[in-house]
Amino acid sequence: MGREQPAEWSHVLRFLGLPAMPIFPESGVGDHVPEERAELFHALTHSGTELESLLMLHALVLSFKPELILETGTDTGLGTLALASAAAKNGFGKVVTVDNDEQKYRTANAAFRSAGLERYVESHLSGSLEYIGGLPAGTSFGMVFFDSRSRLRIPEFEALYARGALGNLAVFHDTSKHRITTQPHKGTDVLRAYLGGLDRIAKEYCTGEIVMPYSRGMRIMQVKPLATPLTSSI
């Protein structure tokens, strides 16, 4: 599954604030169909975000300059590092990341300290919906990266939207329509609800979106200002 790591990708890892680590073809890590072109993408871990998607997250922070970023689903912290290292380049901003897995929480926090980015990260050992429910009034995230369990992401969006806490960008991972067939262990009904919920959100509550169909998929949405709060339906 491994491959020789080109020098160019080593530079990319450093640029993203990531440690030196093996890089694998995404096609050898996850289950994909040919239409997803996974052989053109790169993975760092089995469950983590693809390297190309980490670059996109990094670029969004550099381009939109959000002061406060939320990530649901810390996992090993690779996505957090990509976001936080961009905030460091901006010279301001903070990434709030939430996960209820204690081992992942400890591993990720060690990675933040090792990278010297802890000042740009606020890490919480908590369920995402519990954290959102306790947000102080007036909290607004300029960017939210939804990367928790699929069944939680639409309710997370709805809870944030209802509180007026979604200031601009909503970024969703694992959005390929083919995941219904390639990831049946995650629950076909759950994935259908997730993908259908994304279509509804994009149509009713966003000004537009960019859909990235390849590999695991990503959708980048810009939330409408002053829209009517949602009522949770999932």
C-alpha positions as a Markdown table, in Angstrom:
| # | Residue | x | y | z |
|---|---|---|---|---|
| 1 | Met | 0.0 | 0.0 | 0.0 |
| 2 | Gly | 2.9 | 2.4 | 0.6 |
| 3 | Arg | 4.7 | 4.3 | -2.0 |
| 4 | Glu | 8.0 | 6.3 | -2.1 |
| 5 | Gln | 7.2 | 9.8 | -0.8 |
| 6 | Pro | 8.2 | 12.5 | -3.3 |
| 7 | Ala | 10.1 | 15.4 | -2.0 |
| 8 | Glu | 7.3 | 17.7 | -3.1 |
| 9 | Trp | 4.9 | 16.0 | -0.7 |
| 10 | Ser | 7.4 | 16.3 | 2.2 |
| 11 | His | 7.3 | 20.1 | 1.6 |
| 12 | Val | 3.5 | 20.0 | 1.7 |
| 13 | Leu | 3.4 | 18.2 | 5.0 |
| 14 | Arg | 5.6 | 20.8 | 6.5 |
| 15 | Phe | 3.5 | 23.6 | 4.9 |
| 16 | Leu | 0.4 | 22.2 | 6.6 |
| 17 | Gly | 2.1 | 21.9 | 10.0 |
| 18 | Leu | 2.0 | 18.1 | 9.8 |
| 19 | Pro | 4.8 | 15.7 | 11.0 |
| 20 | Ala | 6.8 | 13.6 | 8.6 |
| 21 | Met | 4.8 | 10.5 | 8.0 |
| 22 | Pro | 4.2 | 7.9 | 5.2 |
| 23 | Ile | 1.9 | 8.9 | 2.4 |
| 24 | Phe | -0.3 | 6.2 | 0.8 |
| 25 | Pro | -2.6 | 6.2 | -2.3 |
| 26 | Glu | -6.1 | 6.8 | -1.2 |
| 27 | Ser | -7.2 | 3.9 | -3.4 |
| 28 | Gly | -5.3 | 1.5 | -1.2 |
| 29 | Val | -6.8 | 2.8 | 2.1 |
| 30 | Gly | -10.5 | 3.1 | 1.5 |
| 31 | Asp | -13.2 | 1.4 | -0.6 |
| 32 | His | -13.9 | 3.4 | -3.8 |
| 33 | Val | -15.5 | 3.1 | -7.2 |
| 34 | Pro | -13.6 | 4.1 | -10.4 |
| 35 | Glu | -15.7 | 7.3 | -10.7 |
| 36 | Glu | -14.1 | 8.6 | -7.5 |
| 37 | Arg | -10.6 | 8.5 | -9.0 |
| 38 | Ala | -9.2 | 7.7 | -5.6 |
| 39 | Glu | -5.9 | 6.6 | -7.2 |
| 40 | Leu | -5.1 | 10.3 | -7.8 |
| 41 | Phe | -5.5 | 11.2 | -4.1 |
| 42 | His | -3.3 | 10.6 | -1.1 |
| 43 | Ala | -4.0 | 9.4 | 2.5 |
| 44 | Leu | -2.0 | 9.7 | 5.7 |
| 45 | Thr | -4.1 | 7.5 | 7.9 |
| 46 | His | -7.0 | 5.1 | 7.3 |
| 47 | Ser | -9.6 | 7.4 | 8.9 |
| 48 | Gly | -8.0 | 10.8 | 8.3 |
| 49 | Thr | -8.8 | 13.4 | 5.7 |
| 50 | Glu | -7.0 | 13.1 | 2.3 |
| 51 | Leu | -4.0 | 15.2 | 1.8 |
| 52 | Glu | -5.6 | 17.1 | -1.1 |
| 53 | Ser | -8.6 | 18.0 | 1.1 |
| 54 | Leu | -6.3 | 19.2 | 3.9 |
| 55 | Leu | -4.7 | 21.5 | 1.4 |
| 56 | Met | -8.1 | 22.8 | 0.5 |
| 57 | Leu | -9.0 | 23.4 | 4.2 |
| 58 | His | -5.7 | 25.3 | 4.7 |
| 59 | Ala | -6.3 | 27.4 | 1.6 |
| 60 | Leu | -9.8 | 28.3 | 2.7 |
| 61 | Val | -8.5 | 29.7 | 6.0 |
| 62 | Leu | -5.8 | 31.6 | 4.2 |
| 63 | Ser | -8.3 | 33.0 | 1.8 |
| 64 | Phe | -11.3 | 33.8 | 4.0 |
| 65 | Lys | -9.3 | 34.8 | 7.2 |
| 66 | Pro | -11.9 | 33.4 | 9.7 |
| 67 | Glu | -11.2 | 34.5 | 13.3 |
| 68 | Leu | -13.0 | 31.5 | 14.8 |
| 69 | Ile | -13.1 | 28.0 | 13.2 |
| 70 | Leu | -15.0 | 24.9 | 14.4 |
| 71 | Glu | -14.1 | 21.3 | 13.6 |
| 72 | Thr | -16.4 | 18.5 | 14.6 |
| 73 | Gly | -14.5 | 15.2 | 14.9 |
| 74 | Thr | -10.9 | 15.8 | 15.8 |
| 75 | Asp | -9.8 | 12.2 | 15.1 |
| 76 | Thr | -5.9 | 12.2 | 15.2 |
| 77 | Gly | -5.8 | 16.0 | 14.7 |
| 78 | Leu | -4.5 | 16.2 | 11.1 |
| 79 | Gly | -7.4 | 18.3 | 9.9 |
| 80 | Thr | -7.0 | 20.5 | 13.0 |
| 81 | Leu | -3.3 | 21.0 | 12.2 |
| 82 | Ala | -4.0 | 22.0 | 8.6 |
| 83 | Leu | -6.5 | 24.6 | 9.9 |
| 84 | Ala | -4.4 | 25.8 | 12.8 |
| 85 | Ser | -1.2 | 26.2 | 10.7 |
| 86 | Ala | -3.2 | 28.4 | 8.3 |
| 87 | Ala | -4.4 | 30.5 | 11.2 |
| 88 | Ala | -0.8 | 30.8 | 12.3 |
| 89 | Lys | 0.2 | 32.1 | 8.9 |
| 90 | Asn | -2.6 | 34.6 | 9.1 |
| 91 | Gly | -1.3 | 35.7 | 12.4 |
| 92 | Phe | -4.7 | 35.4 | 14.1 |
| 93 | Gly | -7.6 | 33.0 | 14.6 |
| 94 | Lys | -8.4 | 29.9 | 16.6 |
| 95 | Val | -9.6 | 26.4 | 15.8 |
| 96 | Val | -12.1 | 24.9 | 18.2 |
| 97 | Thr | -12.1 | 21.1 | 17.7 |
| 98 | Val | -14.5 | 18.7 | 19.4 |
| 99 | Asp | -14.3 | 14.9 | 19.9 |
| 100 | Asn | -15.7 | 12.5 | 22.5 |
| 101 | Asp | -13.0 | 9.9 | 22.1 |
| 102 | Glu | -10.6 | 10.3 | 25.0 |
| 103 | Gln | -7.7 | 8.4 | 23.3 |
| 104 | Lys | -8.0 | 10.5 | 20.1 |
| 105 | Tyr | -8.3 | 13.6 | 22.3 |
| 106 | Arg | -5.0 | 12.8 | 24.0 |
| 107 | Thr | -3.2 | 11.8 | 20.8 |
| 108 | Ala | -4.4 | 15.0 | 19.0 |
| 109 | Asn | -3.4 | 17.3 | 21.8 |
| 110 | Ala | 0.1 | 15.8 | 21.9 |
| 111 | Ala | 0.3 | 16.5 | 18.1 |
| 112 | Phe | -0.8 | 20.1 | 18.6 |
| 113 | Arg | 2.0 | 20.6 | 21.2 |
| 114 | Ser | 4.6 | 18.9 | 19.1 |
| 115 | Ala | 3.8 | 21.2 | 16.1 |
| 116 | Gly | 3.9 | 24.3 | 18.3 |
| 117 | Leu | 0.4 | 25.2 | 17.3 |
| 118 | Glu | -1.4 | 24.8 | 20.7 |
| 119 | Arg | -2.0 | 28.6 | 21.0 |
| 120 | Tyr | -4.2 | 28.4 | 17.8 |
| 121 | Val | -6.2 | 25.3 | 19.0 |
| 122 | Glu | -8.9 | 24.9 | 21.6 |
| 123 | Ser | -9.6 | 21.2 | 22.1 |
| 124 | His | -12.7 | 19.8 | 23.8 |
| 125 | Leu | -13.4 | 16.3 | 25.0 |
| 126 | Ser | -17.1 | 16.4 | 24.4 |
| 127 | Gly | -19.9 | 15.3 | 22.1 |
| 128 | Ser | -20.4 | 17.8 | 19.3 |
| 129 | Leu | -24.1 | 18.5 | 19.9 |
| 130 | Glu | -23.4 | 18.9 | 23.7 |
| 131 | Tyr | -20.7 | 21.4 | 22.9 |
| 132 | Ile | -22.8 | 23.4 | 20.5 |
| 133 | Gly | -25.7 | 23.4 | 23.0 |
| 134 | Gly | -23.5 | 25.1 | 25.5 |
| 135 | Leu | -22.1 | 27.8 | 23.2 |
| 136 | Pro | -22.3 | 31.3 | 24.7 |
| 137 | Ala | -24.8 | 33.6 | 23.0 |
| 138 | Gly | -23.2 | 35.6 | 20.2 |
| 139 | Thr | -20.6 | 33.0 | 19.2 |
| 140 | Ser | -20.0 | 33.0 | 15.5 |
| 141 | Phe | -17.7 | 30.7 | 13.5 |
| 142 | Gly | -16.4 | 32.0 | 10.3 |
| 143 | Met | -15.8 | 28.5 | 9.1 |
| 144 | Val | -17.0 | 25.1 | 10.3 |
| 145 | Phe | -15.5 | 21.8 | 9.1 |
| 146 | Phe | -18.1 | 19.0 | 9.7 |
| 147 | Asp | -16.1 | 15.7 | 10.0 |
| 148 | Ser | -17.7 | 13.8 | 12.8 |
| 149 | Arg | -19.9 | 10.8 | 12.4 |
| 150 | Ser | -22.2 | 11.1 | 9.3 |
| 151 | Arg | -25.4 | 10.8 | 11.3 |
| 152 | Leu | -24.4 | 13.9 | 13.4 |
| 153 | Arg | -23.4 | 16.4 | 10.7 |
| 154 | Ile | -26.8 | 17.6 | 9.6 |
| 155 | Pro | -28.0 | 18.0 | 13.3 |
| 156 | Glu | -24.7 | 19.8 | 14.0 |
| 157 | Phe | -25.4 | 22.3 | 11.2 |
| 158 | Glu | -29.0 | 22.8 | 12.3 |
| 159 | Ala | -28.0 | 23.4 | 15.9 |
| 160 | Leu | -25.3 | 25.9 | 14.9 |
| 161 | Tyr | -27.7 | 27.6 | 12.4 |
| 162 | Ala | -30.5 | 27.9 | 15.0 |
| 163 | Arg | -28.1 | 29.7 | 17.3 |
| 164 | Gly | -26.8 | 32.1 | 14.6 |
| 165 | Ala | -23.4 | 30.6 | 15.0 |
| 166 | Leu | -22.6 | 29.9 | 11.3 |
| 167 | Gly | -21.0 | 33.0 | 10.0 |
| 168 | Asn | -19.9 | 32.0 | 6.5 |
| 169 | Leu | -18.4 | 28.7 | 5.4 |
| 170 | Ala | -19.8 | 25.3 | 6.0 |
| 171 | Val | -17.5 | 22.5 | 4.8 |
| 172 | Phe | -18.6 | 18.9 | 4.8 |
| 173 | His | -16.4 | 15.9 | 4.3 |
| 174 | Asp | -17.3 | 12.4 | 2.9 |
| 175 | Thr | -19.9 | 13.6 | 0.5 |
| 176 | Ser | -19.4 | 11.4 | -2.5 |
| 177 | Lys | -22.7 | 9.9 | -3.6 |
| 178 | His | -21.0 | 6.6 | -4.1 |
| 179 | Arg | -20.4 | 6.1 | -0.4 |
| 180 | Ile | -23.9 | 4.7 | -0.1 |
| 181 | Thr | -22.6 | 1.6 | -2.0 |
| 182 | Thr | -18.9 | 1.6 | -0.9 |
| 183 | Gln | -19.6 | 2.2 | 2.9 |
| 184 | Pro | -22.6 | 0.0 | 3.7 |
| 185 | His | -21.2 | -0.7 | 7.2 |
| 186 | Lys | -21.9 | 2.9 | 8.1 |
| 187 | Gly | -25.6 | 2.4 | 7.4 |
| 188 | Thr | -27.3 | 3.0 | 4.1 |
| 189 | Asp | -30.1 | 4.9 | 5.6 |
| 190 | Val | -27.7 | 7.1 | 7.6 |
| 191 | Leu | -25.7 | 7.9 | 4.5 |
| 192 | Arg | -28.8 | 8.7 | 2.5 |
| 193 | Ala | -30.1 | 11.0 | 5.2 |
| 194 | Tyr | -26.7 | 12.7 | 5.3 |
| 195 | Leu | -26.4 | 13.3 | 1.6 |
| 196 | Gly | -30.1 | 14.3 | 1.2 |
| 197 | Gly | -29.7 | 16.7 | 4.1 |
| 198 | Leu | -26.7 | 18.3 | 2.4 |
| 199 | Asp | -28.8 | 18.8 | -0.7 |
| 200 | Arg | -31.5 | 20.5 | 1.3 |
| 201 | Ile | -29.1 | 22.7 | 3.2 |
| 202 | Ala | -27.4 | 23.8 | 0.0 |
| 203 | Lys | -30.7 | 24.7 | -1.7 |
| 204 | Glu | -32.4 | 26.4 | 1.2 |
| 205 | Tyr | -29.8 | 27.9 | 3.4 |
| 206 | Cys | -26.7 | 28.7 | 1.3 |
| 207 | Thr | -25.9 | 31.2 | -1.4 |
| 208 | Gly | -23.9 | 28.6 | -3.4 |
| 209 | Glu | -21.4 | 25.8 | -3.1 |
| 210 | Ile | -18.5 | 24.0 | -4.6 |
| 211 | Val | -18.9 | 20.2 | -5.0 |
| 212 | Met | -15.7 | 18.1 | -5.1 |
| 213 | Pro | -16.9 | 14.7 | -6.3 |
| 214 | Tyr | -13.6 | 12.8 | -6.2 |
| 215 | Ser | -12.2 | 10.5 | -3.6 |
| 216 | Arg | -14.3 | 10.7 | -0.4 |
| 217 | Gly | -15.9 | 14.0 | -1.6 |
| 218 | Met | -16.2 | 17.4 | -0.1 |
| 219 | Arg | -18.8 | 20.2 | -0.3 |
| 220 | Ile | -18.0 | 23.8 | 0.5 |
| 221 | Met | -21.0 | 25.9 | 1.2 |
| 222 | Gln | -21.5 | 29.6 | 1.9 |
| 223 | Val | -24.3 | 30.2 | 4.4 |
| 224 | Lys | -26.9 | 32.8 | 3.7 |
| 225 | Pro | -26.8 | 35.8 | 6.1 |
| 226 | Leu | -29.8 | 36.5 | 8.3 |
| 227 | Ala | -31.7 | 33.4 | 7.2 |
| 228 | Thr | -34.5 | 31.9 | 9.1 |
| 229 | Pro | -33.3 | 29.3 | 11.7 |
| 230 | Leu | -33.8 | 25.7 | 10.9 |
| 231 | Thr | -36.0 | 23.2 | 12.8 |
| 232 | Ser | -34.3 | 19.9 | 13.3 |
| 233 | Ser | -35.8 | 17.1 | 11.3 |
| 234 | Ile | -33.2 | 14.4 | 11.6 |
